[in-house]
Amino acid sequence: MLNEETAPIARDADLAALAQHLATNAPPLMDPAFRLALRAELVGPPSVEAAYYFAPLATPVGDLLVVYQGTRLRLITGGNEVYLLDEAQREFGVLPERTAALPPRLARRILAAIGGKRQNVADEELAQLTPFQRSVLAVTRRIPRGEVRSYAWIAREVGTPGAVRAVGTALAHNPLPLLIPCHRVIKSDGALGRYSGGGTLSKDRILHYEGVDLEGLQSLAREGLRFQGSRTTKIYCLPTCYSGKHMQDRNRVYFHSPAEAADKGYRPCKLCRPTT
């Protein structure tokens, strides 16, 4: 039985539990603004660190809207404000408040990533994702600027070679495109596939900015040529691999498959680890 001293504590705990339930599980028809106002009425406004905000950011590859929480990036999109608010409500159960500008430290992280400098991504910034989704994004982060990999390559690298479709779904849920360069993942046939950035961002625009020869890549793909080798080193690799960028054309040879390359005495590149 509750006494007079413990009753308020229990009541506050019950209200906090109800507020959390409303924030994450209320029916879709409940107005989001009413839901958040009710939560604030029950347990008070969120702390400054816990509050979500969003701000615009102009970049060389398109205008962005960025959701952040304290010192963490939570969502990056090239879409419009309605899309961003809908995504934030679905992923985090909040409607972020607009601010005039992104904190400089966070803006520098995004601009540095666009410039080719790999950025660390905190576990907390991907907390809403499943372990499989996080493993896919961890592999994607390792793809160098100016290079592309296939969905099948990602699936093999995470240890699930048959899960190509699941890899595509995981990349579609990437909350931090550009920091996690899912634009560098394309289909095995050379088609670009979907992109989580959306809006003013597009795969072809970003890849062109990074120096990828998409036209040449897709021309090879149409002929079924997925790998290139060097007659001098007897190594074969993916067409955009760094190891082949300075290869002389007279020494370049193309293959349809790893088996074809192996039959002709070529061994796989240790940098790009080519696969089907």
Backbone as CSV, one residue per row, in Angstrom:
resi,resn,N_x,N_y,N_z,CA_x,CA_y,CA_z,C_x,C_y,C_z
1,MET,0.845,-1.197,0.000,0.000,0.000,0.000,0.881,1.248,0.000
2,LEU,0.488,2.284,-0.801,1.264,3.513,-0.880,0.968,4.391,0.316
3,ASN,2.005,4.967,0.923,1.787,5.947,1.976,1.848,7.343,1.380
4,GLU,1.689,8.356,2.229,1.637,9.731,1.729,2.950,10.169,1.107
5,GLU,4.100,9.597,1.535,5.395,10.012,1.020,5.688,9.376,-0.335
6,THR,5.287,8.119,-0.504,5.625,7.407,-1.741,4.594,7.616,-2.833
7,ALA,3.389,8.069,-2.495,2.338,8.235,-3.503,2.722,9.215,-4.601
8,PRO,3.279,10.413,-4.299,3.653,11.342,-5.377,4.715,10.761,-6.298
9,ILE,5.669,10.008,-5.733,6.734,9.416,-6.559,6.143,8.405,-7.528
10,ALA,5.253,7.567,-7.004,4.619,6.570,-7.864,3.788,7.244,-8.945
11,ARG,3.066,8.314,-8.575,2.234,9.021,-9.544,3.094,9.625,-10.642
12,ASP,4.230,10.235,-10.282,5.126,10.811,-11.279,5.662,9.735,-12.221
13,ALA,6.000,8.567,-11.666,6.498,7.471,-12.505,5.424,7.018,-13.487
14,ASP,4.181,6.940,-12.997,3.082,6.533,-13.877,2.869,7.556,-14.993
15,LEU,2.945,8.842,-14.648,2.768,9.883,-15.655,3.888,9.858,-16.681
16,ALA,5.121,9.629,-16.220,6.251,9.551,-17.147,6.078,8.375,-18.101
17,ALA,5.614,7.239,-17.563,5.388,6.068,-18.412,4.298,6.351,-19.431
18,LEU,3.214,7.020,-19.002,2.139,7.369,-19.922,2.630,8.321,-20.999
19,ALA,3.450,9.302,-20.617,3.975,10.261,-21.584,4.839,9.570,-22.625
20,GLN,5.695,8.635,-22.161,6.550,7.909,-23.093,5.721,7.062,-24.048
21,HIS,4.670,6.453,-23.527,3.782,5.643,-24.376,3.120,6.525,-25.428
22,LEU,2.649,7.695,-25.028,2.008,8.599,-25.979,2.990,9.088,-27.025
23,ALA,4.231,9.294,-26.630,5.232,9.819,-27.558,5.574,8.822,-28.649
24,THR,5.469,7.539,-28.345,5.937,6.533,-29.306,4.848,5.634,-29.862
25,ASN,3.709,5.513,-29.142,2.714,4.515,-29.540,1.313,5.065,-29.765
26,ALA,1.150,6.371,-29.690,-0.188,6.921,-29.883,-0.670,6.660,-31.306
27,PRO,-1.985,6.516,-31.502,-2.512,6.260,-32.849,-2.101,7.340,-33.826
28,PRO,-1.920,6.982,-35.111,-1.485,7.957,-36.112,-2.419,9.153,-36.240
29,LEU,-3.712,8.964,-35.898,-4.666,10.050,-36.068,-4.512,11.134,-35.007
30,MET,-3.802,10.844,-33.925,-3.592,11.872,-32.911,-2.681,12.956,-33.465
31,ASP,-3.071,14.203,-33.332,-2.285,15.314,-33.855,-0.915,15.331,-33.175
32,PRO,0.193,15.353,-33.958,1.531,15.311,-33.355,1.790,16.456,-32.380
33,ALA,1.308,17.664,-32.721,1.528,18.799,-31.832,0.802,18.601,-30.499
34,PHE,-0.432,18.045,-30.566,-1.176,17.774,-29.330,-0.461,16.729,-28.493
35,ARG,0.075,15.691,-29.161,0.786,14.631,-28.462,1.972,15.195,-27.688
36,LEU,2.770,16.058,-28.352,3.952,16.623,-27.692,3.569,17.591,-26.583
37,ALA,2.477,18.378,-26.809,2.024,19.316,-25.779,1.547,18.565,-24.540
38,LEU,0.855,17.437,-24.762,0.378,16.641,-23.636,1.549,16.051,-22.864
39,ARG,2.565,15.596,-23.586,3.754,15.056,-22.916,4.412,16.127,-22.050
40,ALA,4.544,17.349,-22.610,5.157,18.436,-21.849,4.335,18.775,-20.615
41,GLU,2.993,18.686,-20.750,2.122,18.990,-19.619,2.288,17.955,-18.515
42,LEU,2.530,16.712,-18.909,2.637,15.635,-17.936,3.986,15.611,-17.223
43,VAL,5.064,15.741,-17.976,6.397,15.580,-17.368,7.314,16.765,-17.601
44,GLY,6.812,17.837,-18.176,7.635,19.010,-18.386,8.385,18.957,-19.706
45,PRO,8.976,20.061,-20.135,9.697,20.115,-21.411,10.971,19.297,-21.355
46,PRO,11.450,18.827,-22.501,12.693,18.060,-22.513,13.880,18.938,-22.145
47,SER,14.970,18.316,-21.678,16.176,19.073,-21.369,16.795,19.601,-22.653
48,VAL,17.727,20.556,-22.528,18.360,21.148,-23.700,19.095,20.085,-24.502
49,GLU,19.783,19.158,-23.804,20.525,18.117,-24.502,19.584,17.165,-25.233
50,ALA,18.406,16.880,-24.631,17.486,15.916,-25.216,16.644,16.526,-26.333
51,ALA,16.526,17.851,-26.385,15.661,18.498,-27.370,16.204,18.309,-28.785
52,TYR,15.299,18.213,-29.742,15.656,18.064,-31.155,15.414,19.392,-31.880
53,TYR,16.366,19.758,-32.728,16.249,20.969,-33.538,16.618,20.620,-34.983
54,PHE,16.247,21.507,-35.899,16.727,21.328,-37.265,17.072,22.679,-37.867
55,ALA,17.983,22.644,-38.829,18.450,23.876,-39.464,18.868,23.575,-40.899
56,PRO,18.862,24.590,-41.758,19.318,24.407,-43.136,20.835,24.472,-43.223
57,LEU,21.380,23.863,-44.285,22.810,23.939,-44.551,23.026,23.883,-46.055
58,ALA,23.673,24.898,-46.603,24.015,24.914,-48.030,25.329,24.189,-48.233
59,THR,25.370,23.290,-49.224,26.582,22.517,-49.503,26.844,22.500,-51.003
60,PRO,28.025,22.083,-51.422,28.333,22.019,-52.856,27.492,21.006,-53.629
61,VAL,26.837,20.073,-52.936,26.052,19.059,-53.645,24.552,19.244,-53.459
62,GLY,24.125,20.308,-52.788,22.700,20.575,-52.614,22.401,21.155,-51.247
63,ASP,21.235,21.763,-51.128,20.802,22.334,-49.857,20.224,21.243,-48.964
64,LEU,20.623,21.248,-47.702,20.224,20.218,-46.760,19.351,20.789,-45.648
65,LEU,18.591,19.902,-45.030,17.961,20.161,-43.742,18.510,19.110,-42.789
66,VAL,18.924,19.554,-41.606,19.643,18.669,-40.690,18.993,18.712,-39.311
67,VAL,18.618,17.540,-38.801,18.114,17.425,-37.437,19.289,17.095,-36.514
68,TYR,19.361,17.805,-35.389,20.426,17.527,-34.427,19.867,17.546,-33.014
69,GLN,20.603,16.897,-32.130,20.224,16.789,-30.719,21.476,17.038,-29.897
70,GLY,21.597,18.221,-29.343,22.818,18.574,-28.632,23.991,18.581,-29.596
71,THR,24.984,17.734,-29.333,26.174,17.664,-30.182,26.096,16.531,-31.199
72,ARG,24.918,15.925,-31.335,24.769,14.777,-32.227,23.932,15.116,-33.448
73,LEU,24.352,14.598,-34.580,23.545,14.643,-35.788,22.561,13.488,-35.745
74,ARG,21.308,13.716,-36.132,20.317,12.653,-36.089,19.683,12.356,-37.445
75,LEU,19.580,13.357,-38.314,18.908,13.134,-39.595,19.368,14.188,-40.598
76,ILE,19.729,13.742,-41.802,20.132,14.642,-42.880,19.290,14.332,-44.100
77,THR,18.726,15.346,-44.720,17.927,15.121,-45.917,18.049,16.298,-46.867
78,GLY,17.891,15.995,-48.139,17.785,17.047,-49.149,16.341,17.364,-49.468
79,GLY,15.424,16.732,-48.717,13.999,16.952,-48.938,13.508,18.249,-48.318
80,ASN,12.198,18.436,-48.369,11.624,19.679,-47.840,11.293,19.530,-46.354
81,GLU,10.792,20.630,-45.780,10.555,20.658,-44.343,9.448,19.695,-43.919
82,VAL,8.428,19.555,-44.742,7.337,18.628,-44.415,7.863,17.203,-44.333
83,TYR,8.701,16.835,-45.306,9.289,15.492,-45.308,10.151,15.288,-44.070
84,LEU,10.969,16.266,-43.735,11.857,16.151,-42.583,11.070,15.973,-41.288
85,LEU,10.022,16.776,-41.095,9.230,16.675,-39.873,8.537,15.329,-39.782
86,ASP,8.067,14.825,-40.918,7.422,13.509,-40.932,8.416,12.418,-40.554
87,GLU,9.641,12.503,-41.110,10.670,11.511,-40.795,11.062,11.576,-39.320
88,ALA,11.229,12.789,-38.803,11.612,12.938,-37.399,10.528,12.391,-36.475
89,GLN,9.275,12.649,-36.823,8.169,12.135,-36.009,8.146,10.611,-36.033
90,ARG,8.377,10.031,-37.213,8.340,8.576,-37.336,9.537,7.920,-36.637
91,GLU,10.736,8.491,-36.786,11.946,7.859,-36.249,12.166,8.138,-34.768
92,PHE,11.853,9.366,-34.327,12.207,9.756,-32.959,11.006,10.103,-32.087
93,GLY,9.813,10.178,-32.685,8.634,10.528,-31.917,8.603,11.970,-31.472
94,VAL,9.283,12.857,-32.209,9.328,14.277,-31.853,9.154,15.132,-33.104
95,LEU,8.772,16.371,-32.880,8.766,17.382,-33.930,9.854,18.390,-33.603
96,PRO,10.998,18.347,-34.299,12.101,19.256,-33.945,11.747,20.714,-34.212
97,GLU,12.378,21.574,-33.439,12.167,23.018,-33.574,13.202,23.600,-34.542
98,ARG,12.745,24.480,-35.428,13.655,25.061,-36.424,14.547,26.117,-35.777
99,THR,15.833,26.116,-36.149,16.771,27.156,-35.740,17.376,27.793,-36.997
100,ALA,17.979,28.941,-36.838,18.464,29.688,-38.002,19.645,29.027,-38.684
101,ALA,20.510,28.423,-37.891,21.727,27.845,-38.475,22.170,26.639,-37.666
102,LEU,22.807,25.722,-38.345,23.358,24.534,-37.698,24.561,24.949,-36.846
103,PRO,24.740,24.359,-35.666,25.952,24.648,-34.890,27.203,24.428,-35.746
104,PRO,28.176,25.334,-35.698,29.348,25.252,-36.586,30.056,23.908,-36.566
105,ARG,30.166,23.303,-35.391,30.866,22.021,-35.304,30.166,20.951,-36.141
106,LEU,28.844,20.942,-36.103,28.092,19.949,-36.871,28.143,20.252,-38.358
107,ALA,28.087,21.523,-38.705,28.194,21.907,-40.118,29.545,21.491,-40.682
108,ARG,30.608,21.668,-39.889,31.948,21.288,-40.365,32.041,19.784,-40.603
109,ARG,31.375,18.990,-39.780,31.407,17.541,-39.988,30.815,17.163,-41.343
110,ILE,29.686,17.760,-41.670,29.013,17.427,-42.932,29.830,17.913,-44.118
111,LEU,30.325,19.141,-44.054,31.103,19.693,-45.166,32.416,18.935,-45.345
112,ALA,33.012,18.495,-44.248,34.247,17.708,-44.353,33.975,16.366,-45.019
113,ALA,32.839,15.759,-44.695,32.481,14.485,-45.325,32.286,14.657,-46.822
114,ILE,31.639,15.731,-47.229,31.450,16.006,-48.657,32.796,16.221,-49.338
115,GLY,33.737,16.813,-48.609,35.069,17.040,-49.156,35.938,15.805,-49.190
116,GLY,35.463,14.699,-48.652,36.198,13.441,-48.748,36.848,12.969,-47.472
117,LYS,36.671,13.697,-46.366,37.278,13.284,-45.104,36.310,12.405,-44.328
118,ARG,36.719,11.169,-44.054,35.843,10.243,-43.349,35.567,10.746,-41.942
119,GLN,34.276,10.674,-41.551,33.852,11.179,-40.254,33.431,10.050,-39.329
120,ASN,33.766,10.200,-38.063,33.268,9.254,-37.069,31.773,9.476,-36.863
121,VAL,31.059,8.392,-36.637,29.625,8.462,-36.355,29.393,7.763,-35.026
122,ALA,28.867,8.488,-34.053,28.653,7.928,-32.719,27.524,6.910,-32.732
123,ASP,27.622,5.916,-31.867,26.569,4.905,-31.767,25.221,5.549,-31.477
124,GLU,25.242,6.609,-30.654,23.988,7.281,-30.299,23.309,7.911,-31.504
125,GLU,24.077,8.237,-32.525,23.492,8.866,-33.706,22.755,7.859,-34.594
126,LEU,22.957,6.568,-34.316,22.289,5.505,-35.075,21.475,4.604,-34.153
127,ALA,21.122,5.125,-32.986,20.497,4.289,-31.957,19.169,3.697,-32.393
128,GLN,18.464,4.335,-33.328,17.154,3.856,-33.732,17.220,2.698,-34.733
129,LEU,18.405,2.360,-35.200,18.559,1.326,-36.217,18.761,-0.052,-35.597
130,THR,18.475,-1.083,-36.399,18.695,-2.455,-35.959,20.182,-2.797,-36.067
131,PRO,20.642,-3.850,-35.378,22.051,-4.255,-35.508,22.452,-4.541,-36.956
132,PHE,21.574,-5.180,-37.729,21.915,-5.460,-39.132,22.070,-4.164,-39.912
133,GLN,21.165,-3.226,-39.719,21.266,-1.949,-40.416,22.557,-1.231,-40.065
134,ARG,22.941,-1.270,-38.786,24.183,-0.614,-38.375,25.398,-1.302,-38.986
135,SER,25.349,-2.627,-39.119,26.484,-3.333,-39.729,26.614,-2.975,-41.202
136,VAL,25.490,-2.825,-41.897,25.516,-2.418,-43.305,26.115,-1.022,-43.443
137,LEU,25.709,-0.110,-42.577,26.210,1.259,-42.658,27.684,1.334,-42.266
138,ALA,28.121,0.472,-41.357,29.535,0.456,-40.976,30.409,0.068,-42.163
139,VAL,29.973,-0.923,-42.949,30.713,-1.312,-44.152,30.666,-0.195,-45.184
140,THR,29.512,0.426,-45.336,29.350,1.500,-46.320,30.280,2.667,-46.026
141,ARG,30.520,2.953,-44.759,31.393,4.060,-44.383,32.815,3.870,-44.900
142,ARG,33.209,2.622,-45.159,34.580,2.346,-45.575,34.798,2.513,-47.084
143,ILE,33.749,2.739,-47.849,33.918,2.897,-49.293,34.615,4.227,-49.562
144,PRO,35.754,4.233,-50.240,36.501,5.475,-50.452,35.774,6.452,-51.380
145,ARG,36.072,7.706,-51.220,35.545,8.746,-52.106,35.997,8.478,-53.535
146,GLY,35.083,8.659,-54.487,35.403,8.447,-55.890,35.287,7.010,-56.339
147,GLU,34.829,6.118,-55.447,34.649,4.716,-55.788,33.219,4.295,-55.497
148,VAL,32.787,3.210,-56.131,31.460,2.666,-55.871,31.578,1.171,-55.613
149,ARG,30.579,0.645,-54.915,30.463,-0.781,-54.662,29.013,-1.178,-54.950
150,SER,28.789,-2.466,-55.117,27.435,-2.943,-55.388,26.747,-3.366,-54.096
151,TYR,25.417,-3.480,-54.176,24.658,-4.000,-53.038,25.133,-5.414,-52.694
152,ALA,25.444,-6.199,-53.729,25.927,-7.566,-53.495,27.269,-7.556,-52.759
153,TRP,28.124,-6.592,-53.073,29.420,-6.473,-52.394,29.205,-6.191,-50.909
154,ILE,28.287,-5.275,-50.600,27.985,-4.953,-49.207,27.465,-6.198,-48.488
155,ALA,26.547,-6.917,-49.133,25.970,-8.112,-48.519,27.058,-9.126,-48.179
156,ARG,28.013,-9.311,-49.076,29.097,-10.247,-48.806,29.967,-9.760,-47.654
157,GLU,30.259,-8.460,-47.627,31.135,-7.911,-46.597,30.535,-8.027,-45.196
158,VAL,29.207,-7.977,-45.088,28.584,-8.102,-43.762,28.305,-9.558,-43.407
159,GLY,28.699,-10.482,-44.299,28.560,-11.900,-44.003,27.227,-12.506,-44.349
160,THR,26.417,-11.805,-45.161,25.108,-12.332,-45.573,24.968,-12.176,-47.086
161,PRO,25.709,-12.970,-47.872,25.728,-12.776,-49.324,24.376,-12.904,-50.008
162,GLY,23.419,-13.578,-49.363,22.101,-13.713,-49.973,21.140,-12.591,-49.627
163,ALA,21.579,-11.626,-48.828,20.667,-10.596,-48.310,20.801,-9.277,-49.067
164,VAL,20.871,-9.341,-50.384,21.057,-8.119,-51.178,19.868,-7.166,-51.006
165,ARG,18.664,-7.700,-51.036,17.483,-6.841,-50.869,17.462,-6.194,-49.480
166,ALA,17.840,-6.966,-48.464,17.872,-6.425,-47.103,18.908,-5.316,-46.979
167,VAL,20.017,-5.447,-47.699,21.031,-4.390,-47.710,20.443,-3.114,-48.295
168,GLY,19.700,-3.247,-49.398,19.064,-2.074,-49.997,18.109,-1.397,-49.036
169,THR,17.350,-2.195,-48.296,16.421,-1.633,-47.316,17.168,-0.919,-46.200
170,ALA,18.271,-1.509,-45.743,19.066,-0.876,-44.688,19.623,0.461,-45.147
171,LEU,20.106,0.514,-46.393,20.657,1.766,-46.916,19.567,2.819,-47.089
172,ALA,18.362,2.371,-47.415,17.250,3.319,-47.556,16.899,3.972,-46.223
173,HIS,17.294,3.337,-45.108,17.030,3.895,-43.779,18.242,4.626,-43.206
174,ASN,19.249,4.864,-44.015,20.421,5.608,-43.554,20.006,7.023,-43.139
175,PRO,20.120,7.372,-41.852,19.682,8.699,-41.425,20.701,9.799,-41.717
176,LEU,21.954,9.404,-42.004,23.016,10.402,-42.157,23.741,10.242,-43.492
177,PRO,23.009,10.388,-44.620,23.703,10.340,-45.909,24.768,11.429,-45.970
178,LEU,25.790,11.188,-46.763,26.985,12.016,-46.905,28.008,11.644,-45.831
179,LEU,27.617,11.621,-44.546,28.544,11.091,-43.545,28.707,9.591,-43.725
180,ILE,27.607,8.918,-43.989,27.628,7.500,-44.337,27.280,7.438,-45.817
181,PRO,28.283,7.256,-46.691,28.114,7.524,-48.130,27.377,6.422,-48.889
182,CYS,26.086,6.268,-48.602,25.302,5.253,-49.301,25.131,5.591,-50.780
183,HIS,25.465,6.840,-51.179,25.422,7.180,-52.611,26.480,6.411,-53.394
184,ARG,27.444,5.824,-52.702,28.510,5.056,-53.371,28.148,3.586,-53.555
185,VAL,26.912,3.232,-53.256,26.446,1.856,-53.454,25.447,1.842,-54.602
186,ILE,25.741,1.062,-55.629,24.894,1.001,-56.814,24.573,-0.457,-57.132
187,LYS,23.752,-0.675,-58.149,23.399,-2.033,-58.553,24.532,-2.659,-59.367
188,SER,24.552,-3.974,-59.393,25.600,-4.696,-60.125,25.554,-4.409,-61.621
189,ASP,24.374,-4.061,-62.132,24.249,-3.791,-63.567,24.577,-2.344,-63.933
190,GLY,25.068,-1.572,-62.968,25.444,-0.188,-63.230,24.368,0.830,-62.934
191,ALA,23.115,0.376,-62.756,22.039,1.306,-62.397,22.288,1.851,-60.992
192,LEU,21.862,3.090,-60.750,22.205,3.734,-59.488,21.391,3.227,-58.308
193,GLY,20.129,2.897,-58.506,19.297,2.473,-57.390,18.782,3.660,-56.590
194,ARG,18.079,3.366,-55.516,17.466,4.419,-54.702,18.504,5.132,-53.845
195,TYR,18.078,6.297,-53.288,18.984,7.056,-52.431,18.208,7.673,-51.289
196,SER,18.714,7.519,-50.065,17.995,7.991,-48.882,18.032,9.504,-48.725
197,GLY,18.984,10.187,-49.400,19.102,11.643,-49.228,17.916,12.402,-49.776
198,GLY,17.499,12.066,-50.986,16.301,12.649,-51.590,16.385,14.135,-51.858
199,GLY,15.291,14.660,-52.405,15.178,16.098,-52.648,16.254,16.625,-53.566
200,THR,16.989,17.643,-53.093,18.030,18.265,-53.920,19.260,17.378,-54.049
201,LEU,19.331,16.315,-53.246,20.461,15.391,-53.344,20.122,14.272,-54.325
202,SER,21.089,13.849,-55.094,20.899,12.708,-55.973,22.227,11.974,-56.101
203,LYS,22.151,10.681,-56.319,23.367,9.881,-56.430,24.264,10.371,-57.552
204,ASP,23.679,10.590,-58.736,24.526,10.964,-59.869,25.211,12.303,-59.644
205,ARG,24.517,13.252,-59.031,25.114,14.559,-58.777,26.297,14.454,-57.820
206,ILE,26.128,13.679,-56.743,27.196,13.564,-55.761,28.369,12.767,-56.326
207,LEU,28.072,11.679,-57.051,29.148,10.867,-57.610,29.932,11.637,-58.668
208,HIS,29.254,12.429,-59.487,29.973,13.287,-60.438,30.877,14.261,-59.689
209,TYR,30.371,14.817,-58.585,31.154,15.752,-57.777,32.405,15.073,-57.232
210,GLU,32.295,13.781,-56.927,33.424,13.038,-56.385,34.358,12.502,-57.475
211,GLY,34.015,12.732,-58.747,34.905,12.334,-59.830,34.663,10.956,-60.412
212,VAL,33.506,10.354,-60.119,33.198,9.043,-60.671,32.728,9.190,-62.119
213,ASP,33.295,8.398,-63.020,32.897,8.400,-64.431,31.679,7.489,-64.587
214,LEU,30.501,8.041,-64.316,29.301,7.223,-64.356,28.992,6.721,-65.765
215,GLU,29.207,7.580,-66.745,28.907,7.177,-68.114,29.778,5.985,-68.531
216,GLY,31.066,6.065,-68.224,31.962,4.969,-68.553,31.611,3.708,-67.784
217,LEU,31.260,3.880,-66.523,30.910,2.745,-65.671,29.662,2.047,-66.203
218,GLN,28.654,2.828,-66.573,27.408,2.245,-67.056,27.570,1.650,-68.450
219,SER,28.486,2.211,-69.235,28.775,1.633,-70.552,29.380,0.240,-70.400
220,LEU,30.312,0.088,-69.468,30.890,-1.227,-69.198,29.824,-2.196,-68.694
221,ALA,28.956,-1.704,-67.805,27.922,-2.565,-67.234,26.976,-3.079,-68.308
222,ARG,26.666,-2.241,-69.295,25.767,-2.678,-70.373,26.368,-3.836,-71.170
223,GLU,27.696,-3.901,-71.219,28.377,-4.990,-71.921,28.683,-6.165,-70.993
224,GLY,28.246,-6.052,-69.745,28.481,-7.128,-68.783,29.895,-7.173,-68.242
225,LEU,30.673,-6.092,-68.440,32.065,-6.046,-67.986,32.108,-5.396,-66.600
226,ARG,32.355,-6.198,-65.590,32.258,-5.712,-64.216,33.599,-5.580,-63.512
227,PHE,34.664,-6.060,-64.127,35.973,-6.037,-63.494,37.033,-5.627,-64.507
228,GLN,38.114,-5.018,-63.996,39.234,-4.666,-64.855,40.521,-5.223,-64.262
229,GLY,41.435,-5.570,-65.151,42.704,-6.115,-64.687,43.875,-5.428,-65.347
230,SER,45.045,-5.605,-64.762,46.276,-5.038,-65.317,47.140,-6.168,-65.868
231,ARG,47.524,-6.027,-67.121,48.374,-7.050,-67.733,49.755,-7.110,-67.086
232,THR,50.171,-6.020,-66.451,51.511,-5.991,-65.853,51.533,-6.601,-64.459
233,THR,50.474,-6.373,-63.667,50.453,-6.895,-62.298,49.686,-8.204,-62.174
234,LYS,48.848,-8.501,-63.178,47.987,-9.676,-63.136,47.024,-9.631,-61.944
235,ILE,46.573,-8.428,-61.621,45.582,-8.220,-60.564,44.321,-7.665,-61.201
236,TYR,43.164,-8.153,-60.765,41.909,-7.582,-61.250,41.159,-6.929,-60.088
237,CYS,40.371,-5.914,-60.414,39.683,-5.148,-59.377,38.386,-4.574,-59.934
238,LEU,37.684,-3.854,-59.106,36.468,-3.166,-59.534,36.844,-1.950,-60.381
239,PRO,35.982,-1.549,-61.327,36.349,-0.474,-62.268,36.723,0.855,-61.630
240,THR,36.164,1.173,-60.455,36.482,2.463,-59.831,37.557,2.371,-58.765
241,CYS,38.133,1.201,-58.565,39.131,1.001,-57.501,40.330,1.928,-57.694
242,TYR,40.836,2.450,-56.586,41.967,3.375,-56.617,43.176,2.738,-57.297
243,SER,43.372,1.449,-57.094,44.556,0.789,-57.646,44.574,0.791,-59.165
244,GLY,43.426,1.014,-59.798,43.388,1.017,-61.253,43.327,2.389,-61.881
245,LYS,43.301,3.443,-61.058,43.122,4.793,-61.593,44.306,5.249,-62.453
246,HIS,45.495,4.740,-62.168,46.678,5.169,-62.920,47.172,4.083,-63.881
247,MET,46.323,3.111,-64.100,46.659,2.041,-65.028,46.666,2.577,-66.457
248,GLN,47.664,2.253,-67.224,47.719,2.679,-68.618,46.728,1.854,-69.439
249,ASP,46.060,2.521,-70.371,45.012,1.863,-71.146,45.514,0.627,-71.896
250,ARG,46.757,0.678,-72.358,47.268,-0.477,-73.121,47.450,-1.709,-72.239
251,ASN,47.487,-1.488,-70.924,47.647,-2.618,-70.001,46.329,-3.043,-69.354
252,ARG,45.248,-2.376,-69.718,43.958,-2.627,-69.074,43.180,-3.707,-69.833
253,VAL,42.599,-4.626,-69.094,41.784,-5.679,-69.687,40.546,-5.847,-68.810
254,TYR,39.423,-6.199,-69.428,38.156,-6.299,-68.700,37.665,-7.742,-68.640
255,PHE,36.908,-8.035,-67.561,36.376,-9.379,-67.357,34.893,-9.300,-66.992
256,HIS,34.186,-10.372,-67.354,32.770,-10.459,-67.009,32.558,-10.994,-65.597
257,SER,33.499,-11.785,-65.108,33.308,-12.436,-63.809,34.650,-12.732,-63.168
258,PRO,34.657,-12.964,-61.847,35.893,-13.386,-61.188,36.423,-14.701,-61.756
259,ALA,35.511,-15.586,-62.114,35.946,-16.877,-62.661,36.721,-16.681,-63.961
260,GLU,36.242,-15.768,-64.809,36.946,-15.489,-66.063,38.333,-14.919,-65.788
261,ALA,38.421,-13.996,-64.808,39.719,-13.412,-64.463,40.666,-14.487,-63.929
262,ALA,40.158,-15.352,-63.071,40.993,-16.408,-62.497,41.479,-17.377,-63.573
263,ASP,40.594,-17.700,-64.526,40.979,-18.619,-65.606,42.144,-18.069,-66.432
264,LYS,42.252,-16.728,-66.469,43.313,-16.104,-67.263,44.525,-15.729,-66.407
265,GLY,44.548,-16.234,-65.180,45.730,-16.055,-64.338,45.767,-14.791,-63.518
266,TYR,44.621,-14.135,-63.317,44.584,-12.905,-62.528,44.103,-13.204,-61.108
267,ARG,44.643,-12.470,-60.144,44.236,-12.630,-58.746,43.505,-11.365,-58.287
268,PRO,42.615,-11.486,-57.298,41.798,-10.333,-56.881,42.599,-9.271,-56.126
269,CYS,42.197,-8.031,-56.295,42.795,-6.885,-55.598,42.498,-6.980,-54.108
270,LYS,43.486,-6.685,-53.271,43.294,-6.726,-51.826,42.643,-5.451,-51.299
271,LEU,42.597,-4.411,-52.121,41.978,-3.171,-51.672,40.454,-3.217,-51.816
272,CYS,39.979,-3.548,-53.032,38.541,-3.488,-53.274,37.855,-4.834,-53.117
273,ARG,38.610,-5.927,-52.998,38.051,-7.260,-52.802,36.888,-7.509,-53.755
274,PRO,37.163,-7.595,-55.058,36.092,-7.699,-56.051,35.262,-8.974,-55.890
275,THR,33.990,-8.838,-56.196,33.056,-9.960,-56.137,31.992,-9.747,-57.193
276,THR,31.095,-10.686,-57.359,30.028,-10.555,-58.340,29.022,-9.541,-57.866
